[in-house]
Amino acid sequence: MVAPFLSREQSRTIDRRAIDEYQMSGLVLMENAGRGVAESLIHLDPKILVPLASRPNVEILCGKGNNAGDGFVIARHLEIRGVRCRTILLNDPHGLTGDARTNYEILKGSDVPITRWSEVAAEWEGDRSGMTDEPIRDGMWIVDALLGTGSRGDPRPPLDDAIRAMNRQSACRLAVDVPSGLDCDTGQPGSPTVRADHTCTFVAYKQGFKTSTAQTYTGCVEVIDIGTPPRLLRELAE
C-alpha cells in the first residue's frame, strides 16, 4: 500500500484513534516520535557524536505544544547516545501542558542544558553568520520543534524572530514533522518559515508537501514511524 498524504485533520484523527481505539498512550507516541528523530539525525550526520569545542552539536528550539514535547524527547535521546545538545525554550515552561509538560519534567532531570530564547537571541545576534572555530555544517544542527501541523498563518513573536535567526545560521536545520511556518495542508509558507535541510515527518507525508513551494522549505523529507497501527492508514487510503 502506498501511504496517503495526510491533511491536518487526518493527522489529528490518526493520533486520536490510536489513543482512543487502540489504547496507545500519547506519551508512547511522543516517545517513539522523538526517539525516531534522534536516531535519524545521528544516521544523517554521525559527526554530531564528536563534541565541538565552542557550542553544542545540536540546539533544539521548542515551542509549547506537542511539537515541543517531541523536541524534549529528541534532546533526551540524543544525550543518551552521547550527543552534546542544548534545549532552547521559546515560551514560559509553566504554560506547557499534557504530554509536552511531562516530557519537559523528565528532561529537567537530565544533564541537557535548558535555556530561554531571550538568552540565546543575544548570543546568536552577535554571531549572525553562525561561524565558530569548527567547520560549519559538519556535526552541527539546529532542530526546529516550534510549530506542528496545527499551525496556520504567520508565526507570532517571539517565534518569528527565532525562525529568522535559525535561517541565518550556517548549521544544518532539521524540522520536526513540518517546518515551522509552513501550512501542512496548502504547502504555503508564512512569513517567516524555517528553511530546513531535512524534515522528519510522522506517520506519512503531509498534503502540502506535494507542492514545489513546500519543497523549498522541507528539504529532504523522511517519514518516521511512531507506532500507529497500519490499519489506520489503510482505512484512509480506501
C-alpha positions in Angstrom: 0.0 0.0 0.0 1.2 3.5 -0.9 0.9 5.7 2.2 -1.5 8.6 1.7 -0.6 12.2 2.0 -2.2 13.3 5.3 -4.1 16.5 5.9 -4.0 18.4 9.2 -7.3 16.9 10.2 -6.3 13.3 9.1 -3.1 13.6 11.2 -5.2 14.5 14.2 -7.7 11.7 13.5 -4.9 9.1 13.4 -3.5 10.2 16.7 -6.9 10.3 18.3 -7.9 6.9 17.1 -4.6 5.4 18.1 -5.2 6.6 21.6 -9.0 6.0 21.8 -9.4 2.8 19.9 -6.0 1.1 20.3 -5.4 2.3 23.8 -2.0 3.7 22.9 -0.8 6.4 25.3 0.0 9.8 23.8 3.3 9.6 25.8 4.2 6.4 23.9 3.5 8.0 20.5 5.6 11.1 21.5 8.4 8.9 22.8 8.5 6.9 19.5 8.5 10.1 17.5 11.3 11.8 19.4 13.5 8.7 19.6 13.0 8.2 15.8 14.1 11.7 15.0 17.2 11.4 17.3 18.2 8.1 15.6 17.6 9.7 12.2 19.8 12.7 13.0 22.7 10.5 14.1 22.3 8.4 10.9 22.3 11.6 8.8 25.4 13.0 10.4 27.4 10.7 12.7 29.8 13.6 13.3 27.4 15.0 15.8 28.8 12.4 18.2 32.2 14.3 18.1 31.9 17.2 20.6 32.5 20.7 19.2 34.6 23.0 21.4 32.6 26.2 21.5 28.9 25.2 21.3 26.6 22.2 21.4 26.5 20.0 18.4 22.7 20.1 18.4 20.4 23.0 19.5 16.7 22.2 19.8 14.2 25.1 19.7 11.0 24.2 21.4 7.6 25.9 21.4 4.8 25.0 23.7 2.7 22.2 22.1 3.2 18.6 21.2 6.0 19.6 18.8 7.9 21.0 21.8 7.2 17.7 23.6 8.8 15.9 20.7 11.8 18.2 21.0 12.2 17.4 24.7 12.3 13.6 23.8 14.8 14.3 21.0 17.1 16.0 23.4 16.9 13.2 25.9 17.6 10.5 23.4 20.5 12.5 21.9 22.0 12.8 25.3 21.6 9.0 25.9 23.5 8.4 22.7 26.3 10.8 23.7 25.4 13.8 21.6 26.1 17.2 23.2 22.9 19.3 22.9 21.0 22.2 24.3 17.3 22.8 24.5 16.0 26.4 23.9 12.6 27.4 25.2 10.6 30.0 23.3 7.8 30.1 25.9 7.4 30.1 29.6 7.6 26.4 30.6 4.7 27.0 33.1 2.5 27.1 30.0 3.3 23.6 29.0 0.5 21.1 29.4 -0.2 17.4 28.9 2.4 15.1 27.4 4.7 18.0 26.5 4.8 19.1 30.2 5.5 15.5 31.3 8.5 15.3 28.9 9.8 18.7 30.0 9.8 17.5 33.6 11.6 14.3 32.6 14.2 16.3 30.6 14.8 18.6 33.6 16.2 15.5 35.4 18.8 15.0 32.7 22.1 16.8 32.1 20.8 18.6 28.9 21.1 22.4 29.4 17.7 24.1 29.2 17.7 27.8 28.5 15.3 30.6 27.3 15.3 32.1 23.8 15.9 35.6 25.3 19.3 34.5 26.4 20.3 32.7 23.2 19.0 35.5 20.9 21.7 37.9 22.1 24.3 35.2 21.6 23.1 34.4 18.1 22.8 38.1 17.2 26.4 38.6 18.0 27.2 35.6 15.8 25.0 36.3 12.8 27.0 34.1 10.4 26.9 31.1 12.8 30.7 31.0 12.5 32.8 29.2 15.1 36.3 27.8 15.1 34.9 24.4 13.9 33.8 23.6 10.3 30.2 24.6 9.9 27.6 22.1 8.6 29.8 19.3 9.9 28.4 17.9 13.1 26.3 21.0 13.9 22.5 21.1 13.7 19.5 23.2 14.7 16.3 21.3 15.4 13.0 23.1 14.7 10.4 21.9 17.3 8.5 25.1 17.4 5.2 24.6 15.5 3.4 21.5 14.3 0.8 20.5 11.8 -1.9 22.6 13.6 -0.1 25.9 12.8 -1.7 28.4 10.3 -0.6 31.8 9.2 2.5 33.8 10.0 4.4 32.8 13.2 3.9 35.2 16.0 6.6 36.8 18.3 8.9 35.5 19.6 8.8 32.6 17.2 9.1 34.8 14.1 12.4 36.2 15.4 13.7 32.8 16.3 12.9 31.4 12.8 14.7 34.3 11.2 17.7 33.7 13.4 17.6 30.0 12.7 17.6 30.7 8.9 20.7 33.0 9.3 22.8 30.3 11.0 25.1 28.2 8.9 24.4 25.0 10.8 22.1 22.4 9.2 18.4 22.6 10.1 16.1 19.7 10.8 12.3 20.3 11.1 10.2 18.1 13.3 7.0 16.9 11.5 6.7 20.2 9.4 8.9 23.2 9.1 7.6 25.9 11.4 5.6 28.5 9.4 4.7 26.1 6.6 1.0 25.2 6.2 0.8 21.4 6.1 -2.4 21.4 4.0 -1.6 24.0 1.4 2.2 24.0 1.4 2.2 27.8 1.6 4.9 29.4 3.7 4.2 32.0 6.3 6.5 35.0 7.0 8.9 33.7 8.1 9.2 29.9 7.6 12.1 27.6 8.6 14.2 26.6 5.6 15.1 23.0 6.6 17.7 20.8 5.1 15.8 17.7 6.3 12.3 17.2 7.7 11.4 14.2 9.8 7.6 13.9 9.4 5.5 11.5 11.4 3.3 8.6 10.1 3.1 9.8 6.4 3.9 12.7 4.2 1.7 15.8 4.7 -0.7 17.1 2.0 1.2 20.3 1.5 4.5 18.6 0.8 3.3 17.9 -2.7 3.8 21.5 -3.8 7.1 22.7 -5.3 6.9 25.7 -3.0 6.9 23.5 0.1 9.9 21.5 -1.1 12.0 24.7 -0.9 11.4 24.6 2.9 11.2 20.9 3.8 14.5 19.8 2.1 14.7 16.0 2.1 11.6 14.5 3.8 11.8 11.3 5.8 8.8 9.6 7.3 9.3 8.4 10.9 7.2 5.5 12.2 5.7 6.3 15.6 4.0 3.0 16.1 0.5 3.9 14.9 -1.4 0.8 13.5 -1.0 0.4 9.7 -4.7 -0.3 9.6 -5.4 3.4 10.2 -3.5 4.4 7.1 -5.1 1.7 5.1 -8.6 2.9 6.0 -7.6 6.4 4.9 -6.4 5.1 1.6 -9.6 3.3 0.9 
